[in-house]
């Protein structure tokens, strides 16, 4: 359960650092993101419903498309968003499409590289911009006991009032202490608005999450974290979780290395 506020930087449907996770043909995954807004607006704001007490559920199925581990790997994911606000009927919150690409580890690059684009089509009761795009590079470096991941994200609205803000920069990062079952981690999320239009570099939001990943079974894991604002802007204290299932076997079992 994730208790999020109304800061612009916090996606109410998903709080997630994207890692280097290639999926090959024959592999599938399902992620479930669930959150409840404990601190938010108690009255509507334009087209937006009151955020106080809102509940969000996101389902994210993904399928691998490629079969050659020595060539870039492609996968395709979708998100289906649902939301419920006290006093209103449950609603379909929108959907997103997420093409993934990962460069193979056999290329022996200094870091593991990937890229995920995200195209959102959302109900304006929960997002003032009905269409939005995110470009998310993935830089992932693993060590014997540690893992560091960076997501330097660029995001902009394609339809709605946010189009006047241009591109936003939303850096995110993860450091994890790798353990057999429960791996502690720190996650960072930020937002710098309007990096390419005037006025440049609007007020920033920064958050830090302490949590971890529990590998309950080889095909099922849970991510959780407790988040705090760094500064005087942001949604306040946030408790988040993500549930992830994996199925199938890659066409080339040797494709995955750790």
N, C-alpha and C positions, 0 to 999 in steps of 0.2 A: 504494500500500500504506500502511495506517495502523497504526501501532504504538501501541495505547492501553492504559492501565492500568485499574484497577478503581475509580476514583473515580465516585461516583454521578452527577456532572454530565455525564460523557462517555457519550453514546449510542454503544454499540459498533457499531451498524449504520449510523450516518450522522453526519457532521460537516459542517454546511452552513449558510451564511447565505442566507436566502431573499430574493431581490431582486424588483423590480417587473418581472414577466415575463408580461404578458397573452398568452393563446393564443386565437386565434379558430377558429371552425369550419373544419375542413380542415387544421389544424395539429396536429402530434403531436411528442412528445419522449420520449426514453429516457435515463435517468441510471443509471449503474452506480457504486456505492460499494463499495470493497473495502478490508478492513483485517485486520491480524494483531496480536493482543495480545502484545507482547514482554515486558511486565512485568505480572504479575498473581498471583492466588492459585494456589497449587499443589495445593490440596485443595478439595473441595466445600464450599459454604457454604449450608446448608439445601437448597433445591431446585436451587440454582445449581451448574452444573458448574465445575470449575477454570477460571479465566480465562486462566491462563498458556499461551501458545501458541495460543489460540483464533483461528480464521480466520472472517471474516464476509464475506458477499457479499449486497448488496442491489440489486435491480433495481426501477426506478421509472418505469413508463410513465405519461404524462399526455396528455390530449386536450382541445383547446379545444371549448367548447360554444356560444359566443355568436357573433353575426354583425354586430351593430351597434356600431361603434366609439364612438358617442356615448352609449352606455348602459353600465352596469357589465358587466364581462366575467367570465364564469364558465368554469372548467375543472375537470376531475376527474382525480385521480391515484391510483395505488395503489403500495404497496411490497410486495415479496415478499422475505422475509428467509430466509437460509440460513446455517448455521453448522456448523463442524467443530472438534472438540476431540481432541487426541491420545489414543488409546486408546478412542475412542467413534466410532460410525458417523456420517457426515454426517446432519444433521437439518434439517427445515423449521423455521425459527425463528419463524415467524408472518407476519402480514400487517397492513397499515395502509391506511386509506382517507383521502384528502386532498382535500377540496373547496377550491377556490381562488376568490377574487373580487378584482377589481381595478377601481378607479374610473378612468374615462377621463381621459386627459391633456387632452382638449378642455375639461374643466371648469376648467382653469387654476388648480389648487390650488397652494399654496406648495411642497408636496412630492408626489411620486407615492405613492399609497396603495394598499395591498393587504392581504389577510387570508387566511391559510391555517389551517384547522383540521386536526388530525391525530388520528385514533382508531386505537389500536393494540390488536391481539389477538395476544399473544405466548406462545411456549413458555416455561414457567417454568424451563427449564434455563438460559435466558439472560437473563431478566428476572423478578425475583421477583413483580412485579405482572402478572397475565395480561391486564388491560385498563387502558388509560391514555388520557388526553386531553390535547392541547396546543392552546392558542389563541395564534396567532402573527400579530400585526400586522406590517405591512411599511411602513416609512417610507424612501423612496428619493429622494435629491436628486442630480442630475447637474450638473456644471459643464463647462467646456470641456475641462479636462484631469483632472478629479477626479470621483470618485463616493463618496458617503457613504450607507450603508444601516444602519438600526437595526431589530432584531427584539426588542421587549420581550415575551418569551414567558411565558405562565402555564401551568403543567403540574400535573396531579394524577393519582394512581392511582384507578381506578374499582373495581378488585377486587384484593385482596391486602393484605399488611401495610402497604404505603405509604399506604393510605387514611387511616390515623390521623394522617398528617403534613399533611393538607389540601393547599392550593395552594402550589406552589413558584414562585419568580420566577427566570427564566433569561434575563437580558439578553444580547444578542449584537449585534455590530456589525462593520462593514466599512468601510475606507477604501481606495480603489483609485486608482492613478495610471494613467489611461487612455492606452494606447499602441496602435499599429496591430496588432501581433501578440501581444506579450507584455506584459501589464499587471501590474506588481507591486502587492501589496496587504498590508494588515495586517488580521487578523480577531481579534475578542475573543469569548470565551465564558465565561459565569459561571453560578453557581447559588446562590440563597439559599433555604434550605428553610423550610417551615412559616411562611408569612407570615400565616396567618389562624387558626392554632391554637396553643395553648400546648404547649411553650415556643416563643415566636416567634423567628424569624430564627436558625436553627441555623447551625453553622460553614459558611463560604462556600468555594466553589471558583472560581478565576479562571485563565483560560488565554489566552495570546496566540500567534497564528500569523503567521509571516512567509512569504509565498508569492506566488502570482500565478495568472493565467489565460492560457493559450496557446490562441489561436484557430488551430488547425491547418488548418481549412477553414471556409468560411462556415457549414456545417451540423454542425461537430464541434469541440468545445473540451475542454480539460483544465484542471481546477483542482488545485492542489497547494499544500502548505504544511508548514512545520516549526513545531511548537507547543511552548511552554514553560509551566510553572506560574508564576503570580505569587503567591508565598506558599508555605506548607508543606503545602498540600493539593492533590490532583490526581493525574492518571495519570503525570506525568513528561513525558519527551520524546515527542512524537507526530509522526509523518510521515503526512500524509493526501493523498488524491487523489480526484477525481471525474471521470468521463467522461460527456459529454453530447452526444447526437445530436438533430437536429431534422429533421423532414420536413414536406412539404406546403406549401400556400400559403393565406394567410387569404382569406376570402370578400371582404373589403375590403382590398386591398393598402395603402391609405392609412392603415390602422388603426395602424401602428407608426411612431412618431417617436422620435428619439434626442436 
